[in-house]
Amino acid sequence: MVLNRIIDITKYPKLLCLCRVIIGIIRSIKIAPMLIYCYMIKFYKFFFSKEIDERMDELSNDKKSISFCGGGCKAIYQIGVYSGLCKHNKKYFNDMHCIGSSMGAITATIACSNIDLSLFYKLISKLQIDYREDLYNNITTCGERIRDICEKIFPENIHEMVSGKCFILVVYLTKYGFKKEIISKFESKKDLIDCIIASQFIPLWTDTKLFTYRNKYCIDSTLLYDYPTLNDNTIIVSFAPVGDIHPKINYDKVMSTYIPLPLEKVKEIVNDGFDDAIRYLEKKKNNKFYFLQK
């Protein structure tokens, strides 16, 4: 009789979502003070530089580089930008460094490895459709879905292909505050994917469990650094009207980081990124890519 009264929670997506959030809160309680502290830092940006050029001084050099920032669902714009740059001159990324934070870490990895975009676009579009149509059953699974996408699109030697070329910003939580680190050497494919997840980890969104990378707790890197760069030769790809390559409108105001737009709009955003990259390259003045023009 008791067994007959047990509720199949999978039939109630809203209840399932609530249970996942509660479990995540319980698991996250031991680092709650640190999370609150970090979000306060994000809110009161005066603790840090107000400039978008948040350079990683310890890695600064003269190497030409491009920065892909985070942005959740808005990161699809970067795929269009990358496609536009490759369409103009596919050799761009042969002699460049890429730095990425949060979702931009995936784009940076793709750019450094020169892998085919078609499968990635197909999988990321499916992810966005699923989140838009059934958010309750997909919430807290973002990390798992991103890991699955990376496993499918990256070859087994991806870590060898991008080590020394791809730089991923990770922010660790410590008992004294936070610590940023740029990772550019990867031990294996799994180590690289773990690094990508670490760079974008948001409690209760990426997973209900706390995430550790190399035995350290991590938090979404864009919480502290919106536009990381390596040096003055870094091209910044942004969703807002700042940086070097950016849309005409401010996507931060018309798009949600967490809730995707309809697929038709997603395609428009990708096309906008493509057009913006071409438009940037066609400029004669203040073009950091002048040395790579055809």
Disulfide bonds with the S-S distance in Angstrom:
none
